[in-house]
């Protein structure tokens, strides 16, 4: 009550007001402690001057729990190489500086769990990035709602969130069972699956059967596309994800996912099928070390076409590991570029002259046509790298 009254200053009062308002809207019984926060709304492209002013107005206080950021609109060190304007860069750096004054770590990644910011099973957290939320809930078994940037920041400043939604056991039960009739191979297959099922389940909780030995990268791709196409914040995979073992799935609708649906999902994610490609973008969500290894192997000994860019997006920690393993050298020698802190969805791609883009991410394929005004081709990582080398699809 003291914080809400303003005894701890206007910034913490505003943060508590946001949390209390959310609790009232969703009929929460109390506020609960959270272990960490992850804040969205970091790119200048998405929040603009209004968002920058709001963040700066709040940055007189310090966060009380470990807190990281979503990707920005540019590589904070290589923005000139990307072709970002000085005006955009100045505003983006202002945003990062404002968050730094909060004590927020400048780990700007949609995969913080790959860089040491990884919650434990059943930890309550307040994360905002949609794919990170879905991965944390589903694969790690942590508990978070899909926070907005302001509510995640409020939790970071107070150390609490309202006890509703996916913090409660009853809301983590499956609402739709999806039985796969086919074997998925590439990460992009899981992306296509997620896009198709996300549209069917909306913001429900799908339970998948028939998925055998998926990699962490595949589960990451599934999380991102489910979140982008349907607002899914939690899924279960029989015999794989931690909560699937204790769930009863009887009494809910079951649907099948077939090879025809997989092909249909691939086709629907491409806005054009052939022609020149300006940019091949990989790393949405940010590429893992194993994905960097795959791109390096595909690019080694080859050369990116003159009129095409190959951009790989990852976190700073993974880029450092990729450098030590030699993957970075192979990608750069082939003419590729590796960027951190940012991604193709929230970078000002539309200002850089790109008109066509190839991606291996369902999330990027969904968002990029509207967010960046580009035409997209969706395909496997192998196909994307091949397009980069040829310059066309």
JOFENJO-V104712 format. One record per pair of residues at least 24 apart in sequence whose C-alpha atoms are under 10 Angstrom apart, sorted by the first residue. I is the first residue (numbers start at 1). GAP is how many residues later the second one is. Records with the same first field share a line. If there is no record, write none. Layout:
I=GAP  GAP
This chain:
3=155
8=53
9=51  52
10=48  50  51
11=46  47  48  49  50  51  143  146
12=46  48  49  50  142  145  146
13=141  145
14=44  140
15=43  135  136  137  138  139  140  141  142  143
16=135  138  139  141  142  144  145
17=134  137
18=132  133  134  135  136  137  143  144
19=131  132  133  135  136  139  141  142  143
20=141  142
21=141
22=129  139  140  141  142
23=138  139  140  141
24=138
25=139
26=136  137  138  139
27=135  136  137  138
28=133  134  135  136  137
29=133  134  135
30=130  131  132  133  134
31=128  129  130  131  132  133
32=92  93  127  128  129  130  131  132  135
33=32  90  91  92  93  122  125  126  127  128  129  130
34=31  32  89  90  91  92  93  109  110  121  122  124  125  126  127  128
35=29  30  31  32  84  85  88  89  90  91  120  121  124  125
36=27  28  29  30  31  32  81  82  83  87  88  89  90  91  116  119  120  123  124
37=26  27  28  29  30  31  32  67  80  87  88  89  90  91  107  110  114  115  116  117  118  119  120  122  123
38=28  29  30  31  32  66  67  69  70  71  72  74  79  87  88  89  90  91  94  95  109  110  111  114  115  117  118
39=28  29  30  31  32  60  65  69  70  71  87  88  89  90  108  109  110  111  112  113  114  115  116  117
40=28  29  30  31  32  68  69  70  87  88  89  90  107  108  109  110  111  112  113
41=28  29  30  31  54  87  88  107  108  109  305
42=27  28  29  30  31  50  53  54  57  66  107  300  304
43=26  27  28  29  30  31  45  48  49  50  52  53  65  298  299  300  302  303  304  305
44=28  29  30  44  45  46  47  48  49  50  51  52  302  303  304
45=27  28  29  43  46  47  300  301  302  303  304  326
46=26  27  299  300  301  302  325
47=48
48=40  43  44  47
49=42  46
51=44  98  99
52=39  40  42  43  44  46  47
53=41  42  45
54=41  44  96
55=39  40  41  42  43  44  47  94  95  98
56=38  39  40  41  42  43  45  46
57=41
58=40  41  43  44  95  96  99
59=38  39  40  41  42  43  44
60=38  39  41  42
61=40  41  42  96
62=37  38  39  40  41  42  94  95  96
63=36  38  39  40  41  90  91  92  93  94  95  96
64=38  39  40  91  92  93  94  95  96
65=38  39  60  90  91  92  93  94  95
66=37  38  39  51  90  93
67=32  35  36  37  38  39  40  45  50  59  60  85  86  88  89  90
68=31  32  35  36  37  38  39  40  41  42  44  49  59  85  88
69=27  30  35  36  37  38  39  40  41  43  58  59  60  80  84  272
70=36  37  38  39  40  41  42  57  58  59  62  79  271  272  273  276
71=35  36  37  38  39  40  58  214  215  242  243  244  269  270  271  272  273  274  275  276
72=24  36  37  268  269  270  271  272  273  274  275
73=268  269  270  271  272  273  274  275  276
74=265  266  267  268  269  270  272  273  274  275
75=33  238  241  263  264  265  266  267  268  272
76=32  263  264  265  266
77=262  263  264
78=259  260  261  262  263
79=260  261  263
81=256  258
82=229  255  256  257  265  267  270
83=265  266  268  269  270
84=263  264  265  267  268
85=263  266  267
88=260
99=54
102=51  54  55
103=53  54
104=49  52
106=235
107=208  209  210  233  234
108=206  207  208  232  233  234  235
109=176  177  204  205  206  207  208  231  232  233  234
110=114  173  174  175  176  177  204  205  231  232  233
111=24  25  109  173  174  175  176  177  203  204
112=24  174  203  205
113=27
114=172  173  174  175  200  201  203  204
115=173  200  201  202  203
116=201
118=24
119=24
121=121  122
122=45  121
123=44
124=36  37  39  42  43
125=27  30  31  34  35  36  42
126=25  26  27  28  29  30  33  34  35  36
127=24  25  26  28  29
128=24  25
129=95  98
130=93  94  95  96  97  98  101  102  103
131=89  90  91  92  93  94  95  96  97  100  101  102  103  153  154  232
132=88  91  92  95  101  153
133=90  91  94  99  100  101
134=85  86  88  89  90  91  92  93  97  98  99  100  101
135=81  84  85  86  87  88  89  92  98  99  100
136=84  87  97  98
137=29  30  35  86  96  97  98  99  104  105  106
138=34  67  81  82  85  95  96  97  98  99  102  103  104  105  106
139=77  80  81  84  95  96  97  98  101  102  103  104
140=101  102  103
141=93  95  100  101  102  103
142=24  25  100
143=24  25  26  29  90  91
144=24  89  90
145=88  89
146=81  85  86  87
166=67  68
171=33  34  63
172=32  33  61  62  63  64  71  75
173=31  32  33  34  61  62  63  70  71  74  75  76
174=30  31  32  33  34  60  61  62  70  73  74  75  76  78  79
175=26  28  29  30  31  32  60  74  76  77  78  79
176=24  25  28  29  30  31  32  59  73  74  75  76  77  78  79
177=24  28  29  30  31  32  59  60  72  73  74  75  76  77  78  79
178=28  29  30  31  32  33  59  75  76  77  78  79
179=28  29  30  31  32  75  76  77  78  79
180=28  29  30  31  32  75  76  77  78  79
181=28  29  30  75  76  77  78
182=28  29  74  75  76  77  78  80
183=27  28  29  75  76
184=26  27  28  30  34  75  78
185=29  30  33  195
186=28  29  31  32  35  174  193  194  195  196
187=27  28  29  30  31  32  33  34  35  104  173  174  175  192  193  194
188=29  30  33  34  37  78  171  172  173  174  190  191  192  193
189=29  32  33  73  74  76  77  171  172  173  190  191
190=24  27  28  29  30  31  32  33  34  35  36  72  171  172
191=27  28  29  30  31  32  33  34  35  71  74  75  169  170  171  172  174  187  188  189
192=29  30  33  34  69  70  71  72  73  74  75  76  77  168  169  170  171  186  187
193=28  29  32  33  64  65  68  69  70  72  73  169
194=25  27  28  29  30  31  32  33  34  35  36  38  68  71  168  169
195=27  28  29  30  31  32  33  34  35  67  70  71  73  74  167  168  170  171
196=29  30  33  34  61  65  66  68  69  70  72  166
197=25  28  29  32  33  35  58  60  64  68
198=24  25  27  28  29  30  31  32  33  34
199=26  27  28  29  30  31  32  33
200=26  29  30  55
201=25  28  29  30  31
202=24  25  27  28  29  30  31
203=24  26  27  28  29  30  31
204=26  27  28  29  30  31
205=26  27  28  29  30  31
206=26  27  28  29  30  31  48
207=27  28  29  30  31  34  37  40  42  47
208=27  28  29  30  31  32  36  46  47  48  49
209=27  28  29  30  31  47
210=27  28  29  47
211=26  27  28  29
212=25  26  27  28
213=26  27
214=26
216=72  74
217=68  70  71  72  73  74
220=64  65  66  67  68
221=63  64  139  140  141  142
222=139  140  141
223=62  140
224=60  61  137  138  139  140
225=59  60  136  137  138  139  140  141
226=136  137
227=136
228=134  135  136  137  138  139
229=133  134  137  138
265=97  113
266=96  111  112  113  114
267=110  111  112
268=97  98  109  110
269=90  92  93  94  95  96  97  107  108  109  110
270=87  88  89  92  95  96  99  105  106  107  108  109
271=85  86  94  95  98  103  104  105  106  107
272=84  85  86  103  104  105  106  121
273=102  103  104  105  120
274=103  118  119
275=81  102  116  117  118
276=31  32  79  80  81  111  112  114  115  116  117
277=28  30  31  32  77  78  79  80  81  98  99  100  110  111  113  114  115  116
278=27  28  29  30  31  32  75  76  77  78  79  80  96  109  110  113  114
279=28  29  30  31  32  65  70  74  75  76  77  78  79  80  95  97  105  108  109  112  113
280=24  28  29  30  31  32  56  64  76  77  78  79  80  96  97  101  104  105  106  107  108  109  111
281=28  29  30  31  32  56  57  62  63  64  76  77  78  79  80  83  100  103  104  107
282=28  29  30  31  32  56  61  62  76  77  78  79  82  99  102  103
283=28  29  30  31  32  55  56  57  59  60  61  76  77  78  81
284=28  29  30  58  59  60  61  75  76  77  78  79  80  81
285=28  29  30  58  59  60  76  77  78  79
286=26  27  28  29  30  32  53  54  55  56  57
287=25  26  27  28  31  32  53
288=25  26  27  29  30  31  33  34
289=25  26  28  29  30  31  32  33  36  38
290=28  32  37
291=31  36  90
292=26  27  29  30  31  33  34  35  36  38  39  46
293=29  32  33  34  35  37  38
294=33  87  88
295=32  33  35  36  41  86  87  89  90
296=26  30  31  32  33  34  35  36  37  38  40  89
297=30  33  34  85
298=32  33  36  83  84  85  86  87  88
299=28  31  32  33  34  35  36  37  83  86  87  89  90
300=27  29  30  31  32  33  34
301=29  30  32  33
302=28  29  31  32  33  83  84  86  87
303=28  29  30  31  32  33  85  86  87
304=27  28  29  30  31  32  81  82  83  84  85  86  87
305=29  30  81  82  83  84  85  86  87
306=29  82  83  84  85
307=81  82  83  84  85
308=27  28  46  48  49  79  80  81  82  83  84
309=26  27  28  45  48  79  80  82
310=24  25  26  27  28  47  48  74  75  77  78  79  81
311=24  25  26  27  28  32  33  77
312=24  25  26  27  28  31  32
313=24  25  26  27  28  29  30  31
314=24  25  26  27  28  29
315=24  25  26  27  28
316=24  25
334=55
335=53  54
336=49  52  53
344=24  27  28
345=24  25  26  27
346=25  26
347=24  25
348=24
349=24  25
350=24
356=36
357=27  30  31  35
358=25  26  27  29  30  34  35
359=24  25  26
360=24  25
